[in-house]
Amino acid sequence: MFVTLTTQEASKALGIDRHLMPILRKKGMLLGIKTGKGWRYSEKELEEFWEEYKGEDISNVEQIELTSTLHRKKQLIKGQE
């Protein structure tokens, strides 16, 4: 069995505003599962997100856009090596 968190719980664990969670999902930076009226996030997914984006600024929409773009570019460069 695995532990899942609500959007509010997950955003609190990450230390961000809960309104940023859908943006992170839409950018493909964080995966969640829609369950009825809300979304659920596994602890494992949050830990992987934390490891992948530690040191990055995800405090607002503009920073998420920038971080997402830079991360995609890094992945492309890694794939070419």
C-alpha positions in Angstrom: 0.0 0.0 0.0 1.2 3.5 -0.7 0.4 6.9 0.8 -1.3 9.6 -1.2 -1.9 13.2 -0.3 -4.5 15.7 -1.3 -3.6 18.8 -3.3 -3.5 20.9 -0.1 -1.4 18.3 1.7 1.0 17.9 -1.2 1.4 21.7 -1.7 2.1 22.1 2.1 4.7 19.3 1.9 6.4 21.1 -1.0 6.1 24.5 0.7 4.2 26.1 -2.2 0.8 27.7 -2.8 -1.8 25.1 -3.6 -2.9 27.1 -6.7 0.5 26.2 -8.3 -0.2 22.4 -8.2 -2.3 22.4 -11.4 0.3 24.3 -13.2 3.0 21.8 -12.2 0.7 19.0 -13.4 0.0 20.7 -16.7 3.7 21.3 -17.3 4.3 17.6 -16.7 6.6 18.4 -13.8 4.4 16.6 -11.2 2.1 13.7 -11.8 -1.2 13.3 -9.9 -4.4 11.2 -10.2 -7.8 12.7 -10.4 -10.2 11.1 -7.9 -13.7 12.4 -7.9 -13.5 16.1 -7.2 -9.9 16.4 -6.3 -6.4 15.3 -7.2 -4.1 12.9 -5.2 -0.3 12.7 -5.2 1.8 9.8 -4.1 4.5 10.5 -1.5 7.0 8.8 -3.9 6.0 11.2 -6.7 6.6 14.2 -4.4 10.0 12.8 -3.3 11.0 12.3 -7.0 9.8 15.8 -7.8 11.8 17.2 -4.9 15.0 15.4 -6.0 14.6 16.4 -9.6 13.9 20.1 -9.0 15.8 20.8 -5.7 17.6 24.1 -5.9 15.0 25.5 -8.5 12.6 28.3 -7.8 9.0 27.2 -8.2 7.5 29.9 -6.1 5.3 31.5 -8.8 3.9 30.9 -12.3 6.8 32.8 -14.1 9.4 30.8 -12.3 7.6 27.5 -13.0 7.6 28.4 -16.7 11.3 29.2 -16.7 12.2 26.1 -14.7 10.1 23.9 -16.9 11.8 25.3 -20.1 15.3 24.9 -18.6 14.6 21.4 -17.4 13.4 20.3 -20.9 16.6 21.8 -22.5 18.8 19.9 -20.0 17.0 16.7 -20.8 17.5 17.3 -24.5 21.2 17.9 -24.0 21.6 14.8 -21.9 19.9 12.7 -24.6 22.4 14.0 -27.2 25.4 13.0 -25.2 
